[in-house]
Amino acid sequence: MADKQLKNLLRKVKLQAIRMKHLSDKELQAETPKLKKQLKRGKPLSAILPEAYAAICEADRRVLGKYPYDVQIYGALAMDAGYLAEMNTGEGKTLTATMPLYLNALTGKSTILVTANDYLAYRDAAEMRPAFEFMGLTERAGVTQKPGEFLSNDEKRENYNADILYTTHSILAFDYLLNNLVKRAEDRFLRDFYFIIIDEADSVLLDGAQMPLVISGSPRVQSNLYAMADFFVSTLKKDRDYETEDKSVWLTERGVRYAEKFFGVDNFFAHENFELNRHVTLALRAHVILKNEDDYVVSDNDEIVLIDNSTGRSLPGMKLRGGEHQALEQKEHLKLTQEQRSVASITYQNLFLMFPKMCGMSGTISDARTELRTVYHKKVLVIPPHRKVRRVDKKDRYFISAEDQYKAALKETLKIHKTGQAVLVVTATIQDTEIFSRMLVKEGVPHSVLNADNAYWEAEIIAAAGKHNAVTVSTGMAGRGTDIKPEKKVIELGGLAVIGIGRMKNVRLERQARGRAGRQGDPGSSQFFVSLEDEVVKSMNREKAESIISGRRNISHFGLKHLIDGAQKTMEEQGVSSREQFVRYDEILRRQREILYAARDRLLDKASIEKSTIQSIVNDNLKLFVKNNPDITDAELNRYILDNLTYESIPDAIRIEGHSRKDQKKLLETLESIAARLYDLKAMSFKNDDDFQEYTRQCFLTAIDDGWVEEVDYLQQMQFVITTRGTAQRNPIFEYSREAYKSFNDMKVEMKKNIARNFFLGDPQIDKDGEMKITFP
């Protein structure tokens, strides 16, 4: 929708607002049922939009004491039109969201807002709920206020059935996966997806895009390859035996030959060596990519504790997937924990693309407009601020050494602090906050350090950063979603001053940091202090940076700027490339997941399973068995029957004659006859057809779920391994696609075997409550 059309809609909303202002509370509340009735009569949502927006704006004014500015209404219109809206920090995104949420909730369909963490979801839901309830809509927070508490399925169902739901992106993703793992239709709690707003959209759609959300289940058989692979990797040399780029590492051709010699195998990439290949890849990542104190720490209890480097939070209880956690434990010589299978998995890309209407908002999203258009098919629209930005963004200062960088940043901080102006020091990593905090302590400057494990406490600290004389040291992403409102005295002194230390991974993170100052037209300033020793520079240009730092090579100021800024640009480009490749990997799993989940839904919705369907599956199994066993013995044949058809000895009436074993056609006919007789016996053992159908559906469901667990787990492992195949003159995406196609077909064959086994060998029992309990082989 063009800017002209949005402005035309804005005028229509403002015209309707005149009428709404003169309505009594009762008349205003009557707008909701009136608008719903118009939709039921076939009126399109676009036709009632101006009236609906005007109604909820007036409710916001009466109930919340806040009437949306024109730019907020404009941003809301953009989101309802499907845009990702960039709105500056402090522009009131929470209030803006009430308009599209109210409009789309009138349809009676699922209407959801997801945000970064539990605290923000709970806070925003509580703050906006009175306005929605005033207008006759139910609104819930799909999170608990106390960390560590969990909602029951009944509580989740109540939340998702509400007209409007505020939750987090991670909770929504896990709920989607859990909803597709239930065994009974009545245990499902999600409605069909319809409309969603993604708050802090760039953080979710881009920064969180490469980490699939995985539910782990039954344990794997513990491997004994971790120690061997760890020792092998310790003998490798960078550039000779392996190469690394961004967050990937792989063996060179020489490294592959060395691995084949070391482990005594002919082809390192052969299917039978998959587990060996996987463990070497995991060990390589543990030693080369994942760094102690950066990505994880070893606790006092000798446990690996992961770290979210962007927020500074430790993540107790969380584990890396696919054996990576165990590889880290082996690297650090700790006791190995149990490796778990991946039971279900989804990425944010595929989750949000399931919504017919998806939009979002963020303070820093326009820099990634090309990638967002390519991946999510979404346009970005920059919403002008309500008041002109008065913040002064000073030129970055460039240094060769981190020592000079920190000294200059400290000098500037002390200079500003002496005036009483509030200072927010934003660093690129957790370690940087600790270093700068020690420097402030040495100078006797009271300050807060924002490396919280609790988003509720984090929000309190960041909200207080605008007080007179306040100095706050924080990682870039910490406290995101909470405004810093400078005190009047601070505004008079020049507003909040943001001091950035370190070149960040991308421009968006730096814009987010700068945006902390100068909200709603307030004065403020920002300045970044960067050096060759910043993590981004070391990651991209380590050798060149080290030669300059050591004095072996001279560099001009322009060259210094070019090198440091170029490192960030390279990292951003690699990030985009990596995410694009990840999307292609995940697309393959998405297609498989849709097929399996659709089949599960049909079964849960009590789709009837005809006798011919079972017979076809059974006969396919029998044909495959006979074809693969041309010289079967009596003992092998009896074993097959006992393992797949019946635990009982074969009655005389359907006993196999000895000569039929050597005649494959005759053998197949005899086995099919046995299976048909056993089908009838099984069907007759049930009191009614409904029970028999329920039993049959559970046979299918169990087989589907068991097969899907193995497939998801295998493909998760494959993603770790597949990058090394690029060194063997193979296309990794093609290789992954081929392996996935083959494994999916193998899974279907195995599912058919298990459906038949479950059907014939399952033992259904009715408990005292009349519920069917089935023991499967």
Secondary structure by P-SEA (a helix, b strand, c coil): ccaaaaaaaaaaaaaaaaaaaaccaaaaaaaaaaaaaaaaaccccccaaaaaaaaaaaaaaacccccccaaaaaaaaaaaaccbbbbcccccccccaaaaaaaaaccccccccccccaaaaaaaaaaaaaaaaaabbbbbbcccccccccccaaaaaaaaaccbbbbcaaaaaaaaaaaaacccccccccccccbbbbccccccccccccccccccccccccccaaaaaaaaaaaccccccccccccbbbbcaaaaaaaaaaacccccccccaaaaaaaaaaaaaaccccccccccccccccbbbbbcccccccccccccccaaaaaaaaaacccccccccccccccaaaaaaacccccccccccccaaaaaaaaccbbbbbbbcccccccccccbbbbccaaaaaaaaaaaaaaaaaaccbbbbbbccaaaaaaaaaaaaaabbbbbbcccccaaaaaaaaaaccccbbbbbbcccccccccccccaaaaaaccbbbbbccccccaaaaaaaaacccccccccbbbbbbcccccccccccaaaaaaaaaccccccaaaaaaaaaaaaaaaaaaaaaaaaaaaaaaaaaaaaaaaaaaaaaaaaacccccaaaaaaaaaaaaaaaaaacccccaaaaaaaaaaccccccccccccccccccccaaaaaaaaaaaaaaaaaaaaaccccaaaaaaaaaaaaaaaaaaaaaaaaaaaaaaaacccccccccccaaaaaaaaaaaaaaaaaaaaaaaaaaaaacbbbbbccccbbbbbcc
